[in-house]
Structure formats: C-alpha cells, structure tokens
Amino acid sequence: MNTTPQPDPRDRPARLTVGVVGAGRVGPALAASLQLAGHRPVAVSAVSDASRRRAGQMLPDVPVVAPADVLQRSELVLLTVPDDALPELVSGLADTGAVRPGQLLVHTSGRYGAKVLDPALRAGALPLALHPAMTFTGTPVDVQRLAGCSFGVTAPEELRLAAEALVIEMGGEPEWIAEENRPLYHAALALGANHLVTLVAQSMELLRAAGVAAPDRMLGPLLGAALDNALRSGDAALTGPVARGDAGTVAAHVTELRRHSPGTVAGYLAMARATADRALAHGLLKPELAEDLLGVLADGADGADGTGSTPGESR
C-alpha cells in the first residue's frame, strides 16, 4: 500500500476557473470532475428548474448567472447545450463580445468538431471539442463513471496536448477524431448506445406481456454476456435464429410481434436483415438457408405473417 502523502490538487500549477453554460446532465458532471482535479468552478448558467436543481446538487455554492457572465468569470468555459443550439450560442456569444482572448472554450457535442467554434476563435478564444462517450444521469454517479470513459477529442493541432490533458484530468481517455469524421463518429455512438436503449426497453415490454415478472433480472445476464462477446469477438459472437438460418422460428416471431406489438415489427425486420447480411458475410449463415430466411423477412415487410398468408386469411 502506498503511504506516500499525496499533494493537494489545489496546489498544482495552472489551475483554471471553470464556467458552465447549460446545466444539463453533462456540464455539471464535467465541472465537478475538473474540480476534483483542482480546478475551480465559479459560475454556471441554468434556465429550467430542473437544471437549477442539478447545478445546486452537483456544484453547490457555485452561483447561477447569465451565459455572458459565465464567460466573464471563467478561464475555461464548458458549452454543454444541445447540438442544434450550439452554433447559434457560439455566434451570439462572439457577436456580443462575451468571448475573451486566451479563453479556453470547450463544447461537448459529439456531432461537431472544433470548427463550430470558429466565431469564438476569431475573437481570440482557444477552441476544443471534448465529447464524453458516456450516457449521463444528471447525478453525482456520473463523475465516477467518467473514470476510464473515452472522449472524442478534436482541436487545432497546437491545442491537442492541452485538450488531451483536460480529458485525462477528468479521468477519461482521449481518442483523437479528425474534424471531417465527427458526424460519422457520432452516428456510430448513437447506433450502438441510443438504439440499444430502445431495443432493451422493447424487449422488457414483450417479456412482461409474456408473463415474465422480472424482465430486467432475466435480461441482465443475457445482455451482459452478449455485449461482452460482441466487444471481444465482433461478428463471430452472432447467434440466435437469424444467424442459424431458422426461417420458421423467425416467421413465428414476426407473427407474434404483429399480434402483440405491431410497433416493434419494422425494427425487428430491419435488425434481422442486417444480422443476416453480417452472418452471411462471415460464413456463419449457410447460403442454402439464407434464401428461405430472406423470404420470410421480405414477407414480413410486405405485411404477411411470415407463413405465406396475411393476418386473418385462411390457410
């Protein structure tokens, strides 16, 4: 056990005053992480009652002020607003003279790189795009989850080391993303994380309809193993009726989904087709079985029940 006294983070050099524009789920957590590294949150802007409560919980004793005042008080400013609001916010702050030369201006949008901060750059700010690849709850647990979290980092080359250092101070792992690749990077994360939540929620609803009392307990080990296998093995982890080419089972699924949850059919068919394509490409699905399977999926898209007849039609 290391018993060497550790220096107080507040004694480190080059500590910065930190401001947050937009007290959603992300900004207060990042500011709290920077505070643990010895930086000093000094101002936050918050509009709704929920954001004010969040700021009070995550950043107690930090005053809530207008966005321009946040910039006036801070050497490092976190712009943590929704993606669609970011360009207008940056332009407005630059046009009104709120941006100061030498000020570090950080946004956390996954979609945008550093160029969205060009109006502030022209005003003398130092632009950084630091996107945490993490889902946030708006509670103190988020600060703990940042440990080991990857951040998509985009910045002018001369600021790259500064950007990466800030990520490391927050406990994260910097991953450099080229400016032109930011939209693709963000789409990849949304595909994996946002859609996963939808799939899991649909699965739990269907299990409840099937009489399962604790669908979360049933799915937890299964989904945990599936995720671990996928991260370790990629497409080699594919399993289930689509990868096996069990066309009859898939047809039965489509029939039941149409009967009990029609809104899930389109998603099931789309994911089944994508799974079939990947299983075929990697030699997991036998070509002779794929034809019947793809036929079932086509029938399902056309509104048939997967057995060659439409719902309600006699066979």
Phi and psi restraints in degrees (value plus and minus 20) as a CYANA .aco file:
   2 ASN   PHI    -100.1   -60.1
   2 ASN   PSI      96.0   136.0
   3 THR   PHI    -124.5   -84.5
   3 THR   PSI     -12.7    27.3
   4 THR   PHI     -86.4   -46.4
   4 THR   PSI     107.6   147.6
   5 PRO   PHI     -77.7   -37.7
   5 PRO   PSI     113.3   153.3
   6 GLN   PHI    -113.3   -73.3
   6 GLN   PSI     119.9   159.9
   7 PRO   PHI     -87.2   -47.2
   7 PRO   PSI     127.0   167.0
   8 ASP   PHI     -87.7   -47.7
   8 ASP   PSI     108.5   148.5
   9 PRO   PHI     -75.0   -35.0
   9 PRO   PSI     -48.1    -8.1
  10 ARG   PHI     -89.8   -49.8
  10 ARG   PSI     -35.4     4.6
  11 ASP   PHI    -108.4   -68.4
  11 ASP   PSI     -24.5    15.5
  12 ARG   PHI     -90.9   -50.9
  12 ARG   PSI     131.9   171.9
  13 PRO   PHI     -95.3   -55.3
  13 PRO   PSI     142.4   182.4
  14 ALA   PHI      40.9    80.9
  14 ALA   PSI      17.1    57.1
  15 ARG   PHI     -94.0   -54.0
  15 ARG   PSI     123.6   163.6
  16 LEU   PHI    -134.0   -94.0
  16 LEU   PSI     128.9   168.9
  17 THR   PHI    -101.3   -61.3
  17 THR   PSI     116.2   156.2
  18 VAL   PHI    -140.0  -100.0
  18 VAL   PSI     113.4   153.4
  19 GLY   PHI    -142.1  -102.1
  19 GLY   PSI     134.0   174.0
  20 VAL   PHI    -145.9  -105.9
  20 VAL   PSI     103.5   143.5
  21 VAL   PHI    -125.5   -85.5
  21 VAL   PSI      84.1   124.1
  22 GLY   PHI      86.1   126.1
  22 GLY   PSI      73.8   113.8
  23 ALA   PHI    -110.9   -70.9
  23 ALA   PSI      38.1    78.1
  24 GLY   PHI     -98.3   -58.3
  24 GLY   PSI    -167.7  -127.7
  25 ARG   PHI    -100.1   -60.1
  25 ARG   PSI     -45.5    -5.5
  26 VAL   PHI    -108.5   -68.5
  26 VAL   PSI     -71.1   -31.1
  27 GLY   PHI     -75.5   -35.5
  27 GLY   PSI     -71.9   -31.9
  28 PRO   PHI     -80.0   -40.0
  28 PRO   PSI     -55.6   -15.6
  29 ALA   PHI     -86.0   -46.0
  29 ALA   PSI     -62.5   -22.5
  30 LEU   PHI     -86.9   -46.9
  30 LEU   PSI     -61.1   -21.1
  31 ALA   PHI     -83.3   -43.3
  31 ALA   PSI     -59.7   -19.7
  32 ALA   PHI     -84.3   -44.3
  32 ALA   PSI     -56.9   -16.9
  33 SER   PHI     -86.5   -46.5
  33 SER   PSI     -60.9   -20.9
  34 LEU   PHI     -85.4   -45.4
  34 LEU   PSI     -53.6   -13.6
  35 GLN   PHI     -84.0   -44.0
  35 GLN   PSI     -59.7   -19.7
  36 LEU   PHI     -83.2   -43.2
  36 LEU   PSI     -47.2    -7.2
  37 ALA   PHI    -104.6   -64.6
  37 ALA   PSI     -20.1    19.9
  38 GLY   PHI      86.3   126.3
  38 GLY   PSI     -25.9    14.1
  39 HIS   PHI     -96.2   -56.2
  39 HIS   PSI     148.1   188.1
  40 ARG   PHI    -146.1  -106.1
  40 ARG   PSI      83.3   123.3
  41 PRO   PHI     -83.4   -43.4
  41 PRO   PSI     111.4   151.4
  42 VAL   PHI    -145.2  -105.2
  42 VAL   PSI     -35.2     4.8
  43 ALA   PHI    -182.7  -142.7
  43 ALA   PSI     129.0   169.0
  44 VAL   PHI    -165.8  -125.8
  44 VAL   PSI     122.6   162.6
  45 SER   PHI    -125.1   -85.1
  45 SER   PSI     117.1   157.1
  46 ALA   PHI    -170.5  -130.5
  46 ALA   PSI     115.7   155.7
  47 VAL   PHI    -124.9   -84.9
  47 VAL   PSI     -75.0   -35.0
  48 SER   PHI     -97.9   -57.9
  48 SER   PSI     142.8   182.8
  49 ASP   PHI     -81.5   -41.5
  49 ASP   PSI     -59.3   -19.3
  50 ALA   PHI     -83.5   -43.5
  50 ALA   PSI     -62.4   -22.4
  51 SER   PHI     -89.2   -49.2
  51 SER   PSI     -54.1   -14.1
  52 ARG   PHI     -86.8   -46.8
  52 ARG   PSI     -60.9   -20.9
  53 ARG   PHI     -84.2   -44.2
  53 ARG   PSI     -61.0   -21.0
  54 ARG   PHI     -83.1   -43.1
  54 ARG   PSI     -64.4   -24.4
  55 ALA   PHI     -81.7   -41.7
  55 ALA   PSI     -60.9   -20.9
  56 GLY   PHI     -84.9   -44.9
  56 GLY   PSI     -55.1   -15.1
  57 GLN   PHI     -95.6   -55.6
  57 GLN   PSI     -63.8   -23.8
  58 MET   PHI    -105.4   -65.4
  58 MET   PSI     -51.3   -11.3
  59 LEU   PHI    -150.5  -110.5
  59 LEU   PSI      45.5    85.5
  60 PRO   PHI     -81.0   -41.0
  60 PRO   PSI     122.9   162.9
  61 ASP   PHI      53.5    93.5
  61 ASP   PSI     -17.5    22.5
  62 VAL   PHI    -110.1   -70.1
  62 VAL   PSI     104.1   144.1
  63 PRO   PHI     -88.3   -48.3
  63 PRO   PSI     125.5   165.5
  64 VAL   PHI    -115.8   -75.8
  64 VAL   PSI     100.6   140.6
  65 VAL   PHI    -156.5  -116.5
  65 VAL   PSI     157.2   197.2
  66 ALA   PHI     -91.4   -51.4
  66 ALA   PSI     136.1   176.1
  67 PRO   PHI     -74.2   -34.2
  67 PRO   PSI     -62.1   -22.1
  68 ALA   PHI     -82.1   -42.1
  68 ALA   PSI     -56.0   -16.0
  69 ASP   PHI     -90.0   -50.0
  69 ASP   PSI     -53.4   -13.4
  70 VAL   PHI     -78.2   -38.2
  70 VAL   PSI     -67.1   -27.1
  71 LEU   PHI     -86.1   -46.1
  71 LEU   PSI     -55.9   -15.9
  72 GLN   PHI     -82.9   -42.9
  72 GLN   PSI     -53.7   -13.7
  73 ARG   PHI    -113.2   -73.2
  73 ARG   PSI     -30.4     9.6
  74 SER   PHI    -139.5   -99.5
  74 SER   PSI     122.9   162.9
  75 GLU   PHI    -108.8   -68.8
  75 GLU   PSI     -49.6    -9.6
  76 LEU   PHI    -143.8  -103.8
  76 LEU   PSI     101.0   141.0
  77 VAL   PHI    -137.0   -97.0
  77 VAL   PSI     106.4   146.4
  78 LEU   PHI    -115.8   -75.8
  78 LEU   PSI      97.7   137.7
  79 LEU   PHI    -117.0   -77.0
  79 LEU   PSI      77.4   117.4
  80 THR   PHI    -137.9   -97.9
  80 THR   PSI      48.1    88.1
  81 VAL   PHI    -135.8   -95.8
  81 VAL   PSI     145.7   185.7
  82 PRO   PHI     -76.7   -36.7
  82 PRO   PSI     130.3   170.3
  83 ASP   PHI     -71.2   -31.2
  83 ASP   PSI     -67.5   -27.5
  84 ASP   PHI     -86.8   -46.8
  84 ASP   PSI     -42.5    -2.5
  85 ALA   PHI    -108.5   -68.5
  85 ALA   PSI     -33.2     6.8
  86 LEU   PHI     -85.2   -45.2
  86 LEU   PSI     -69.6   -29.6
  87 PRO   PHI     -78.0   -38.0
  87 PRO   PSI     -63.3   -23.3
  88 GLU   PHI     -86.6   -46.6
  88 GLU   PSI     -58.5   -18.5
  89 LEU   PHI     -81.5   -41.5
  89 LEU   PSI     -67.4   -27.4
  90 VAL   PHI     -82.0   -42.0
  90 VAL   PSI     -66.7   -26.7
  91 SER   PHI     -81.3   -41.3
  91 SER   PSI     -62.9   -22.9
  92 GLY   PHI     -83.7   -43.7
  92 GLY   PSI     -63.4   -23.4
  93 LEU   PHI     -84.3   -44.3
  93 LEU   PSI     -59.7   -19.7
  94 ALA   PHI     -89.2   -49.2
  94 ALA   PSI     -62.7   -22.7
  95 ASP   PHI     -85.4   -45.4
  95 ASP   PSI     -51.4   -11.4
  96 THR   PHI    -109.0   -69.0
  96 THR   PSI     -17.9    22.1
  97 GLY   PHI      57.8    97.8
  97 GLY   PSI      -3.7    36.3
  98 ALA   PHI     -94.1   -54.1
  98 ALA   PSI     -45.9    -5.9
  99 VAL   PHI     -98.9   -58.9
  99 VAL   PSI     113.7   153.7
 100 ARG   PHI    -129.2   -89.2
 100 ARG   PSI     124.2   164.2
 101 PRO   PHI     -77.8   -37.8
 101 PRO   PSI     117.3   157.3
 102 GLY   PHI      63.9   103.9
 102 GLY   PSI     -22.6    17.4
 103 GLN   PHI     -98.1   -58.1
 103 GLN   PSI     113.1   153.1
 104 LEU   PHI    -100.1   -60.1
 104 LEU   PSI     100.5   140.5
 105 LEU   PHI    -136.1   -96.1
 105 LEU   PSI      95.3   135.3
 106 VAL   PHI    -136.7   -96.7
 106 VAL   PSI     105.5   145.5
 107 HIS   PHI    -129.9   -89.9
 107 HIS   PSI     138.9   178.9
 108 THR   PHI    -137.5   -97.5
 108 THR   PSI      -1.0    39.0
 109 SER   PHI     -93.1   -53.1
 109 SER   PSI     115.8   155.8
 110 GLY   PHI     -95.7   -55.7
 110 GLY   PSI     -51.2   -11.2
 111 ARG   PHI     -88.7   -48.7
 111 ARG   PSI     -60.7   -20.7
 112 TYR   PHI    -119.4   -79.4
 112 TYR   PSI     130.4   170.4
 113 GLY   PHI    -115.1   -75.1
 113 GLY   PSI    -167.0  -127.0
 114 ALA   PHI    -101.8   -61.8
 114 ALA   PSI     -41.2    -1.2
 115 LYS   PHI     -85.4   -45.4
 115 LYS   PSI     -45.0    -5.0
 116 VAL   PHI     -83.0   -43.0
 116 VAL   PSI     -38.6     1.4
 117 LEU   PHI    -113.4   -73.4
 117 LEU   PSI     -10.0    30.0
 118 ASP   PHI     -74.8   -34.8
 118 ASP   PSI     -60.7   -20.7
 119 PRO   PHI     -78.0   -38.0
 119 PRO   PSI     -57.7   -17.7
 120 ALA   PHI     -93.8   -53.8
 120 ALA   PSI     -54.6   -14.6
 121 LEU   PHI     -80.1   -40.1
 121 LEU   PSI     -62.8   -22.8
 122 ARG   PHI     -85.2   -45.2
 122 ARG   PSI     -43.0    -3.0
 123 ALA   PHI    -107.7   -67.7
 123 ALA   PSI     -18.4    21.6
 124 GLY   PHI      82.4   122.4
 124 GLY   PSI     -17.0    23.0
 125 ALA   PHI     -96.4   -56.4
 125 ALA   PSI     144.2   184.2
 126 LEU   PHI    -127.5   -87.5
 126 LEU   PSI      89.4   129.4
 127 PRO   PHI    -110.3   -70.3
 127 PRO   PSI     113.4   153.4
 128 LEU   PHI    -156.3  -116.3
 128 LEU   PSI     118.6   158.6
 129 ALA   PHI    -132.6   -92.6
 129 ALA   PSI      92.8   132.8
 130 LEU   PHI    -146.9  -106.9
 130 LEU   PSI      82.2   122.2
 131 HIS   PHI    -127.7   -87.7
 131 HIS   PSI      93.6   133.6
 132 PRO   PHI     -95.8   -55.8
 132 PRO   PSI     104.6   144.6
 133 ALA   PHI    -102.3   -62.3
 133 ALA   PSI      51.8    91.8
 134 MET   PHI    -172.0  -132.0
 134 MET   PSI     127.6   167.6
 135 THR   PHI    -113.4   -73.4
 135 THR   PSI     116.9   156.9
 136 PHE   PHI    -131.7   -91.7
 136 PHE   PSI     129.0   169.0
 137 THR   PHI    -125.4   -85.4
 137 THR   PSI     -36.3     3.7
 138 GLY   PHI      60.5   100.5
 138 GLY   PSI       0.1    40.1
 139 THR   PHI    -147.0  -107.0
 139 THR   PSI     148.1   188.1
 140 PRO   PHI     -78.2   -38.2
 140 PRO   PSI     -40.5    -0.5
 141 VAL   PHI     -80.9   -40.9
 141 VAL   PSI     -44.8    -4.8
 142 ASP   PHI     -81.3   -41.3
 142 ASP   PSI     -55.0   -15.0
 143 VAL   PHI     -83.0   -43.0
 143 VAL   PSI     -60.3   -20.3
 144 GLN   PHI     -87.0   -47.0
 144 GLN   PSI     -57.8   -17.8
 145 ARG   PHI     -89.5   -49.5
 145 ARG   PSI     -38.7     1.3
 146 LEU   PHI     -89.2   -49.2
 146 LEU   PSI     -37.6     2.4
 147 ALA   PHI     -84.0   -44.0
 147 ALA   PSI      93.9   133.9
 148 GLY   PHI      64.1   104.1
 148 GLY   PSI     -19.6    20.4
 149 CYS   PHI     -90.4   -50.4
 149 CYS   PSI     115.0   155.0
 150 SER   PHI     -97.5   -57.5
 150 SER   PSI     120.9   160.9
 151 PHE   PHI    -137.2   -97.2
 151 PHE   PSI     110.7   150.7
 152 GLY   PHI     -98.4   -58.4
 152 GLY   PSI      95.4   135.4
 153 VAL   PHI    -131.2   -91.2
 153 VAL   PSI     107.3   147.3
 154 THR   PHI    -158.2  -118.2
 154 THR   PSI     110.9   150.9
 155 ALA   PHI    -184.8  -144.8
 155 ALA   PSI     142.4   182.4
 156 PRO   PHI     -75.7   -35.7
 156 PRO   PSI     126.5   166.5
 157 GLU   PHI     -73.9   -33.9
 157 GLU   PSI     -58.1   -18.1
 158 GLU   PHI     -90.1   -50.1
 158 GLU   PSI     -33.7     6.3
 159 LEU   PHI    -126.7   -86.7
 159 LEU   PSI     -15.4    24.6
 160 ARG   PHI     -79.9   -39.9
 160 ARG   PSI     -65.8   -25.8
 161 LEU   PHI     -84.2   -44.2
 161 LEU   PSI     -58.7   -18.7
 162 ALA   PHI     -84.9   -44.9
 162 ALA   PSI     -61.8   -21.8
 163 ALA   PHI     -83.4   -43.4
 163 ALA   PSI     -65.3   -25.3
 164 GLU   PHI     -86.4   -46.4
 164 GLU   PSI     -55.4   -15.4
 165 ALA   PHI     -84.4   -44.4
 165 ALA   PSI     -60.7   -20.7
 166 LEU   PHI     -82.5   -42.5
 166 LEU   PSI     -61.8   -21.8
 167 VAL   PHI     -81.6   -41.6
 167 VAL   PSI     -65.2   -25.2
 168 ILE   PHI     -82.8   -42.8
 168 ILE   PSI     -58.6   -18.6
 169 GLU   PHI     -83.7   -43.7
 169 GLU   PSI     -50.0   -10.0
 170 MET   PHI    -102.6   -62.6
 170 MET   PSI     -16.9    23.1
 171 GLY   PHI      69.5   109.5
 171 GLY   PSI     -15.6    24.4
 172 GLY   PHI    -113.0   -73.0
 172 GLY   PSI     157.9   197.9
 173 GLU   PHI    -138.2   -98.2
 173 GLU   PSI      94.9   134.9
 174 PRO   PHI     -93.6   -53.6
 174 PRO   PSI     115.0   155.0
 175 GLU   PHI    -147.1  -107.1
 175 GLU   PSI      94.9   134.9
 176 TRP   PHI     -92.6   -52.6
 176 TRP   PSI     108.2   148.2
 177 ILE   PHI    -142.2  -102.2
 177 ILE   PSI     103.8   143.8
 178 ALA   PHI     -84.8   -44.8
 178 ALA   PSI     128.0   168.0
 179 GLU   PHI     -70.1   -30.1
 179 GLU   PSI     -67.3   -27.3
 180 GLU   PHI     -91.3   -51.3
 180 GLU   PSI     -33.9     6.1
 181 ASN   PHI    -117.9   -77.9
 181 ASN   PSI     -18.9    21.1
 182 ARG   PHI     -81.4   -41.4
 182 ARG   PSI     -65.1   -25.1
 183 PRO   PHI     -81.0   -41.0
 183 PRO   PSI     -59.7   -19.7
 184 LEU   PHI     -87.0   -47.0
 184 LEU   PSI     -62.6   -22.6
 185 TYR   PHI     -76.6   -36.6
 185 TYR   PSI     -65.9   -25.9
 186 HIS   PHI     -90.0   -50.0
 186 HIS   PSI     -58.4   -18.4
 187 ALA   PHI     -81.5   -41.5
 187 ALA   PSI     -59.0   -19.0
 188 ALA   PHI     -83.0   -43.0
 188 ALA   PSI     -62.5   -22.5
 189 LEU   PHI     -87.2   -47.2
 189 LEU   PSI     -61.4   -21.4
 190 ALA   PHI     -84.1   -44.1
 190 ALA   PSI     -60.3   -20.3
 191 LEU   PHI     -79.9   -39.9
 191 LEU   PSI     -64.0   -24.0
 192 GLY   PHI     -98.3   -58.3
 192 GLY   PSI     -61.3   -21.3
 193 ALA   PHI    -115.6   -75.6
 193 ALA   PSI     -73.3   -33.3
 194 ASN   PHI     -84.1   -44.1
 194 ASN   PSI     -63.8   -23.8
 195 HIS   PHI     -90.2   -50.2
 195 HIS   PSI     -47.9    -7.9
 196 LEU   PHI     -81.5   -41.5
 196 LEU   PSI     -61.7   -21.7
 197 VAL   PHI     -80.8   -40.8
 197 VAL   PSI     -63.2   -23.2
 198 THR   PHI     -81.7   -41.7
 198 THR   PSI     -65.6   -25.6
 199 LEU   PHI     -82.7   -42.7
 199 LEU   PSI     -62.9   -22.9
 200 VAL   PHI     -86.7   -46.7
 200 VAL   PSI     -61.9   -21.9
 201 ALA   PHI     -83.0   -43.0
 201 ALA   PSI     -61.3   -21.3
 202 GLN   PHI     -84.5   -44.5
 202 GLN   PSI     -62.4   -22.4
 203 SER   PHI     -81.0   -41.0
 203 SER   PSI     -62.3   -22.3
 204 MET   PHI     -85.0   -45.0
 204 MET   PSI     -59.8   -19.8
 205 GLU   PHI     -81.5   -41.5
 205 GLU   PSI     -63.4   -23.4
 206 LEU   PHI     -87.0   -47.0
 206 LEU   PSI     -57.9   -17.9
 207 LEU   PHI     -85.0   -45.0
 207 LEU   PSI     -59.5   -19.5
 208 ARG   PHI     -81.4   -41.4
 208 ARG   PSI     -61.8   -21.8
 209 ALA   PHI     -83.6   -43.6
 209 ALA   PSI     -48.3    -8.3
 210 ALA   PHI    -104.1   -64.1
 210 ALA   PSI     -20.1    19.9
 211 GLY   PHI      77.8   117.8
 211 GLY   PSI     -12.2    27.8
 212 VAL   PHI     -96.6   -56.6
 212 VAL   PSI     104.3   144.3
 213 ALA   PHI     -95.6   -55.6
 213 ALA   PSI     -53.3   -13.3
 214 ALA   PHI    -150.9  -110.9
 214 ALA   PSI      54.1    94.1
 215 PRO   PHI     -82.0   -42.0
 215 PRO   PSI     -50.4   -10.4
 216 ASP   PHI     -85.1   -45.1
 216 ASP   PSI     -60.1   -20.1
 217 ARG   PHI     -87.8   -47.8
 217 ARG   PSI     -55.4   -15.4
 218 MET   PHI     -90.5   -50.5
 218 MET   PSI     -61.7   -21.7
 219 LEU   PHI     -98.2   -58.2
 219 LEU   PSI     -48.6    -8.6
 220 GLY   PHI     -71.1   -31.1
 220 GLY   PSI     -78.7   -38.7
 221 PRO   PHI     -83.8   -43.8
 221 PRO   PSI     -58.0   -18.0
 222 LEU   PHI     -83.9   -43.9
 222 LEU   PSI     -70.2   -30.2
 223 LEU   PHI     -89.6   -49.6
 223 LEU   PSI     -55.6   -15.6
 224 GLY   PHI     -81.3   -41.3
 224 GLY   PSI     -63.5   -23.5
 225 ALA   PHI     -87.5   -47.5
 225 ALA   PSI     -60.4   -20.4
 226 ALA   PHI     -83.6   -43.6
 226 ALA   PSI     -62.4   -22.4
 227 LEU   PHI     -84.3   -44.3
 227 LEU   PSI     -65.3   -25.3
 228 ASP   PHI     -81.1   -41.1
 228 ASP   PSI     -64.4   -24.4
 229 ASN   PHI     -83.1   -43.1
 229 ASN   PSI     -61.3   -21.3
 230 ALA   PHI     -85.7   -45.7
 230 ALA   PSI     -61.1   -21.1
 231 LEU   PHI     -88.1   -48.1
 231 LEU   PSI     -52.3   -12.3
 232 ARG   PHI    -101.0   -61.0
 232 ARG   PSI     -59.6   -19.6
 233 SER   PHI    -140.6  -100.6
 233 SER   PSI     -26.3    13.7
 234 GLY   PHI      42.8    82.8
 234 GLY   PSI    -155.4  -115.4
 235 ASP   PHI     -85.2   -45.2
 235 ASP   PSI     -40.4    -0.4
 236 ALA   PHI     -84.3   -44.3
 236 ALA   PSI     -36.5     3.5
 237 ALA   PHI    -104.1   -64.1
 237 ALA   PSI     -25.1    14.9
 238 LEU   PHI     -80.4   -40.4
 238 LEU   PSI     114.7   154.7
 239 THR   PHI    -168.8  -128.8
 239 THR   PSI    -196.9  -156.9
 240 GLY   PHI      77.5   117.5
 240 GLY   PSI     157.5   197.5
 241 PRO   PHI     -84.0   -44.0
 241 PRO   PSI     -53.4   -13.4
 242 VAL   PHI     -87.9   -47.9
 242 VAL   PSI     -69.6   -29.6
 243 ALA   PHI     -82.3   -42.3
 243 ALA   PSI     -49.9    -9.9
 244 ARG   PHI    -103.5   -63.5
 244 ARG   PSI     -35.4     4.6
 245 GLY   PHI      61.1   101.1
 245 GLY   PSI       7.2    47.2
 246 ASP   PHI    -102.6   -62.6
 246 ASP   PSI      61.3   101.3
 247 ALA   PHI     -82.3   -42.3
 247 ALA   PSI     -57.1   -17.1
 248 GLY   PHI     -84.1   -44.1
 248 GLY   PSI     -59.9   -19.9
 249 THR   PHI     -86.0   -46.0
 249 THR   PSI     -63.1   -23.1
 250 VAL   PHI     -82.9   -42.9
 250 VAL   PSI     -60.1   -20.1
 251 ALA   PHI     -81.1   -41.1
 251 ALA   PSI     -60.3   -20.3
 252 ALA   PHI     -85.0   -45.0
 252 ALA   PSI     -59.0   -19.0
 253 HIS   PHI     -78.7   -38.7
 253 HIS   PSI     -67.9   -27.9
 254 VAL   PHI     -80.6   -40.6
 254 VAL   PSI     -62.9   -22.9
 255 THR   PHI     -79.6   -39.6
 255 THR   PSI     -67.3   -27.3
 256 GLU   PHI     -87.2   -47.2
 256 GLU   PSI     -58.6   -18.6
 257 LEU   PHI     -86.4   -46.4
 257 LEU   PSI     -58.9   -18.9
 258 ARG   PHI     -83.2   -43.2
 258 ARG   PSI     -55.2   -15.2
 259 ARG   PHI     -94.9   -54.9
 259 ARG   PSI     -61.3   -21.3
 260 HIS   PHI    -125.1   -85.1
 260 HIS   PSI     -46.3    -6.3
 261 SER   PHI    -174.7  -134.7
 261 SER   PSI      52.6    92.6
 262 PRO   PHI     -76.4   -36.4
 262 PRO   PSI     -48.7    -8.7
 263 GLY   PHI     -87.7   -47.7
 263 GLY   PSI     -34.9     5.1
 264 THR   PHI    -113.1   -73.1
 264 THR   PSI     -29.2    10.8
 265 VAL   PHI     -84.2   -44.2
 265 VAL   PSI     -67.6   -27.6
 266 ALA   PHI     -79.3   -39.3
 266 ALA   PSI     -63.0   -23.0
 267 GLY   PHI     -86.2   -46.2
 267 GLY   PSI     -60.9   -20.9
 268 TYR   PHI     -80.4   -40.4
 268 TYR   PSI     -66.4   -26.4
 269 LEU   PHI     -84.9   -44.9
 269 LEU   PSI     -62.2   -22.2
 270 ALA   PHI     -83.1   -43.1
 270 ALA   PSI     -65.4   -25.4
 271 MET   PHI     -88.5   -48.5
 271 MET   PSI     -55.1   -15.1
 272 ALA   PHI     -85.0   -45.0
 272 ALA   PSI     -61.4   -21.4
 273 ARG   PHI     -84.5   -44.5
 273 ARG   PSI     -63.0   -23.0
 274 ALA   PHI     -83.6   -43.6
 274 ALA   PSI     -60.1   -20.1
 275 THR   PHI     -84.8   -44.8
 275 THR   PSI     -62.4   -22.4
 276 ALA   PHI     -81.8   -41.8
 276 ALA   PSI     -62.3   -22.3
 277 ASP   PHI     -81.4   -41.4
 277 ASP   PSI     -63.6   -23.6
 278 ARG   PHI     -90.9   -50.9
 278 ARG   PSI     -58.6   -18.6
 279 ALA   PHI     -85.5   -45.5
 279 ALA   PSI     -59.0   -19.0
 280 LEU   PHI     -83.8   -43.8
 280 LEU   PSI     -66.9   -26.9
 281 ALA   PHI     -82.4   -42.4
 281 ALA   PSI     -47.8    -7.8
 282 HIS   PHI    -124.5   -84.5
 282 HIS   PSI      -7.1    32.9
 283 GLY   PHI      54.4    94.4
 283 GLY   PSI      -5.2    34.8
 284 LEU   PHI    -106.7   -66.7
 284 LEU   PSI     -52.3   -12.3
 285 LEU   PHI    -122.3   -82.3
 285 LEU   PSI     102.9   142.9
 286 LYS   PHI     -90.7   -50.7
 286 LYS   PSI     113.6   153.6
 287 PRO   PHI     -75.2   -35.2
 287 PRO   PSI     -56.0   -16.0
 288 GLU   PHI     -89.1   -49.1
 288 GLU   PSI     -41.6    -1.6
 289 LEU   PHI    -111.7   -71.7
 289 LEU   PSI     -41.3    -1.3
 290 ALA   PHI     -86.7   -46.7
 290 ALA   PSI     -53.2   -13.2
 291 GLU   PHI     -81.6   -41.6
 291 GLU   PSI     -68.8   -28.8
 292 ASP   PHI     -84.1   -44.1
 292 ASP   PSI     -60.6   -20.6
 293 LEU   PHI     -81.5   -41.5
 293 LEU   PSI     -67.8   -27.8
 294 LEU   PHI     -85.6   -45.6
 294 LEU   PSI     -50.5   -10.5
 295 GLY   PHI     -85.0   -45.0
 295 GLY   PSI     -61.8   -21.8
 296 VAL   PHI     -81.5   -41.5
 296 VAL   PSI     -62.6   -22.6
 297 LEU   PHI     -86.2   -46.2
 297 LEU   PSI     -57.8   -17.8
 298 ALA   PHI     -86.7   -46.7
 298 ALA   PSI     -62.3   -22.3
 299 ASP   PHI     -81.5   -41.5
 299 ASP   PSI     -60.1   -20.1
 300 GLY   PHI     -83.3   -43.3
 300 GLY   PSI     -59.3   -19.3
 301 ALA   PHI     -87.0   -47.0
 301 ALA   PSI     -49.1    -9.1
 302 ASP   PHI    -102.3   -62.3
 302 ASP   PSI     -25.0    15.0
 303 GLY   PHI      81.5   121.5
 303 GLY   PSI     -20.3    19.7
 304 ALA   PHI     -95.9   -55.9
 304 ALA   PSI     144.5   184.5
 305 ASP   PHI    -110.2   -70.2
 305 ASP   PSI     -11.5    28.5
 306 GLY   PHI      71.6   111.6
 306 GLY   PSI     -21.7    18.3
 307 THR   PHI    -139.0   -99.0
 307 THR   PSI      -8.0    32.0
 308 GLY   PHI      76.3   116.3
 308 GLY   PSI     -20.6    19.4
 309 SER   PHI    -154.9  -114.9
 309 SER   PSI     135.7   175.7
 310 THR   PHI    -104.5   -64.5
 310 THR   PSI     135.9   175.9
 311 PRO   PHI     -74.0   -34.0
 311 PRO   PSI     113.2   153.2
 312 GLY   PHI      69.7   109.7
 312 GLY   PSI     -28.8    11.2
 313 GLU   PHI    -109.1   -69.1
 313 GLU   PSI     116.1   156.1
 314 SER   PHI     -91.7   -51.7
 314 SER   PSI     128.3   168.3
